[in-house]
Amino acid sequence: MNRPRPCWAPIGIRPEVACQLVREYIYLYGAVCPKAGTCVFLVMPAPDTECFQIFLETVAKKYSRDLILLVVDGAGNHHSDELEIPANIILQPLPPYAPELNPQETLWDEIRKKLFKNYALKSMNHVYDKLEETALYIQRNPKIVKSITLPLYRQVILIWKWYEMHRYCAPTWATPATGRYGISSLAPLDQSGLALVSA
């Protein structure tokens, strides 16, 4: 999360910024609804199935009245056989090598660029505190979340609509299996009033 980033400085002065080379990690799990600007974040100790299960249960409980389409990438903990998916969550895997289709990725970039820019924290407790502070800031600012994630969400929906219009005259590479793993199932679920969230 902490890489030196460009910053302004007076002419002739080379700025000094803090940088850390620590090999300890904690993880910020997150899901976002681009249309509403709502988020769920959870700071966890590992990127494993057990932590992802806790995250899914947290999301399911917070949005217990909604059916949630959760867009996930190819991480192993998102597809584990040991995972018990709550009844109100549907996991939608992204196509391989296409993280740019996930609105949550634009939010991660924003957190790295703006909220963790040129930070060197003294301990893992400070990192944990900074992550919690960041998560609260994002959760309390739905307008910021919408401005960051909604443009990508709209592009994905446009791609889906184009696909729907052209799928009957599609070239041979656009098989039904492509639609299964692609974005084609997002819009029908979204149009029926379901919460669309991405992790």
C-alpha positions as CSV (number, residue, x, y, z in Angstrom):
1,M,0.0,0.0,0.0
2,N,2.9,2.3,0.7
3,R,4.9,3.4,-2.3
4,P,6.5,6.8,-2.8
5,R,4.2,9.0,-4.8
6,P,4.9,12.3,-6.6
7,C,4.3,15.4,-4.5
8,W,4.8,19.2,-4.9
9,A,7.9,20.9,-3.6
10,P,9.6,24.3,-4.1
11,I,11.9,24.6,-7.1
12,G,15.4,23.3,-6.4
13,I,14.3,21.2,-3.4
14,R,14.0,17.5,-3.6
15,P,11.2,16.3,-1.2
16,E,11.8,13.6,1.3
17,V,9.0,11.2,1.9
18,A,8.7,8.2,4.2
19,C,8.7,4.7,2.8
20,Q,8.4,1.4,4.6
21,L,9.8,-2.0,3.7
22,V,7.9,-4.2,6.1
23,R,6.9,-7.8,5.5
24,E,3.9,-7.9,7.8
25,Y,0.4,-7.6,6.3
26,I,-3.2,-7.0,7.3
27,Y,-6.0,-6.9,4.7
28,L,-8.9,-4.5,4.0
29,Y,-11.8,-6.5,2.6
30,G,-14.4,-4.2,0.9
31,A,-17.6,-4.2,-1.1
32,V,-19.2,-1.2,-2.8
33,C,-22.6,-0.4,-4.3
34,P,-21.8,2.1,-7.0
35,K,-25.4,3.3,-7.5
36,A,-26.1,4.0,-3.8
37,G,-22.5,4.9,-2.8
38,T,-22.6,2.5,0.2
39,C,-19.7,0.4,1.3
40,V,-18.8,-2.4,3.7
41,F,-15.2,-2.7,4.9
42,L,-13.6,-5.2,7.3
43,V,-9.9,-5.3,8.4
44,M,-8.8,-8.9,8.5
45,P,-5.5,-10.7,9.3
46,A,-5.3,-12.9,6.2
47,P,-6.6,-13.3,2.7
48,D,-7.9,-16.8,3.3
49,T,-11.3,-18.6,3.1
50,E,-12.0,-18.2,6.8
51,C,-11.6,-14.4,6.7
52,F,-13.6,-14.1,3.4
53,Q,-16.4,-16.2,5.0
54,I,-16.6,-13.7,7.9
55,F,-16.7,-10.8,5.4
56,L,-19.5,-12.5,3.4
57,E,-21.5,-13.0,6.6
58,T,-21.0,-9.3,7.6
59,V,-22.2,-8.1,4.2
60,A,-25.2,-10.5,4.3
61,K,-26.2,-9.4,7.7
62,K,-25.8,-5.6,6.9
63,Y,-27.9,-6.0,3.8
64,S,-30.2,-8.8,5.0
65,R,-33.2,-7.5,3.1
66,D,-31.4,-7.4,-0.2
67,L,-30.3,-10.0,-2.7
68,I,-26.6,-9.1,-3.4
69,L,-24.7,-9.8,-6.5
70,L,-21.1,-9.7,-5.4
71,V,-18.6,-9.4,-8.2
72,V,-15.3,-11.1,-7.2
73,D,-11.9,-11.6,-8.8
74,G,-10.0,-14.9,-9.2
75,A,-8.5,-15.0,-5.7
76,G,-8.5,-18.5,-4.3
77,N,-10.5,-17.6,-1.2
78,H,-13.3,-16.3,-3.4
79,H,-13.8,-19.8,-5.0
80,S,-13.0,-22.2,-2.2
81,D,-15.1,-25.3,-1.8
82,E,-15.1,-24.7,1.9
83,L,-17.0,-21.4,1.5
84,E,-20.6,-21.3,2.7
85,I,-22.2,-18.5,0.7
86,P,-25.1,-16.8,2.6
87,A,-28.6,-17.2,1.0
88,N,-28.9,-13.5,0.0
89,I,-25.5,-13.4,-1.8
90,I,-24.7,-14.5,-5.4
91,L,-21.0,-14.5,-6.3
92,Q,-20.2,-13.4,-9.8
93,P,-16.6,-14.1,-10.9
94,L,-14.9,-11.6,-13.2
95,P,-13.4,-12.9,-16.4
96,P,-9.7,-13.7,-16.0
97,Y,-7.3,-10.8,-16.3
98,A,-10.1,-8.2,-16.1
99,P,-9.9,-6.5,-12.7
100,E,-10.7,-3.2,-14.4
101,L,-14.3,-4.4,-14.7
102,N,-14.7,-4.3,-10.9
103,P,-15.8,-0.9,-9.5
104,Q,-14.1,-1.8,-6.2
105,E,-10.7,-1.6,-7.9
106,T,-11.1,2.1,-8.7
107,L,-11.8,2.6,-5.0
108,W,-8.7,0.7,-4.0
109,D,-6.7,2.9,-6.3
110,E,-8.2,6.0,-4.8
111,I,-7.3,4.8,-1.2
112,R,-3.7,4.1,-2.3
113,K,-3.2,7.4,-4.1
114,K,-5.0,9.8,-1.8
115,L,-5.3,8.3,1.7
116,F,-2.1,6.3,2.0
117,K,0.1,8.6,-0.1
118,N,3.7,8.7,1.3
119,Y,2.9,7.3,4.7
120,A,5.2,5.3,6.9
121,L,3.5,4.0,10.0
122,K,5.4,2.9,13.0
123,S,3.6,-0.4,13.8
124,M,1.0,-2.8,12.6
125,N,-1.4,-1.3,15.1
126,H,-0.9,2.1,13.5
127,V,-1.6,0.5,10.1
128,Y,-4.8,-1.1,11.5
129,D,-5.9,2.3,12.9
130,K,-5.2,4.1,9.6
131,L,-7.1,1.4,7.7
132,E,-10.1,1.7,10.0
133,E,-10.0,5.5,9.7
134,T,-9.8,5.2,5.9
135,A,-12.7,2.8,5.8
136,L,-14.9,5.1,8.0
137,Y,-14.0,8.1,5.8
138,I,-15.1,6.3,2.6
139,Q,-18.2,4.8,4.2
140,R,-19.3,8.3,5.5
141,N,-18.9,9.9,2.0
142,P,-21.2,8.2,-0.4
143,K,-20.9,11.0,-2.9
144,I,-17.2,10.3,-3.2
145,V,-17.8,6.6,-3.6
146,K,-20.3,7.3,-6.4
147,S,-18.0,9.7,-8.2
148,I,-15.2,7.1,-8.2
149,T,-17.2,3.9,-8.9
150,L,-20.3,4.9,-10.9
151,P,-18.6,5.8,-14.2
152,L,-17.0,2.3,-14.4
153,Y,-20.3,0.7,-13.4
154,R,-22.1,2.6,-16.2
155,Q,-19.4,1.4,-18.7
156,V,-19.9,-2.2,-17.6
157,I,-23.7,-1.8,-18.0
158,L,-23.2,-0.3,-21.5
159,I,-20.9,-3.2,-22.5
160,W,-23.6,-5.6,-21.3
161,K,-26.3,-3.8,-23.3
162,W,-24.1,-3.9,-26.4
163,Y,-23.5,-7.6,-25.8
164,E,-27.3,-8.3,-25.4
165,M,-28.0,-6.5,-28.7
166,H,-25.3,-8.4,-30.5
167,R,-25.3,-11.8,-28.9
168,Y,-27.5,-13.5,-31.5
169,C,-25.3,-12.4,-34.3
170,A,-22.1,-12.7,-32.3
171,P,-18.9,-14.2,-33.8
172,T,-18.0,-17.8,-32.9
173,W,-15.8,-16.8,-29.9
174,A,-18.8,-15.4,-28.0
175,T,-20.1,-18.8,-26.8
176,P,-22.6,-19.1,-24.0
177,A,-19.8,-20.0,-21.6
178,T,-18.3,-16.5,-22.2
179,G,-21.6,-14.9,-21.0
180,R,-21.6,-17.2,-17.9
181,Y,-18.3,-15.7,-16.7
182,G,-18.7,-12.3,-18.2
183,I,-20.7,-9.3,-17.2
184,S,-23.9,-10.3,-19.0
185,S,-25.7,-11.4,-15.8
186,L,-25.2,-8.0,-14.0
187,A,-27.8,-5.9,-15.6
188,P,-30.9,-8.2,-15.4
189,L,-30.3,-8.6,-11.7
190,D,-29.7,-4.9,-11.2
191,Q,-32.8,-3.9,-13.1
192,S,-35.0,-6.1,-10.8
193,G,-33.9,-4.0,-7.8
194,L,-31.1,-6.1,-6.4
195,A,-28.2,-4.5,-4.6
196,L,-25.1,-4.7,-6.8
197,V,-21.9,-4.8,-4.8
198,S,-18.3,-5.7,-5.8
199,A,-15.5,-7.1,-3.6
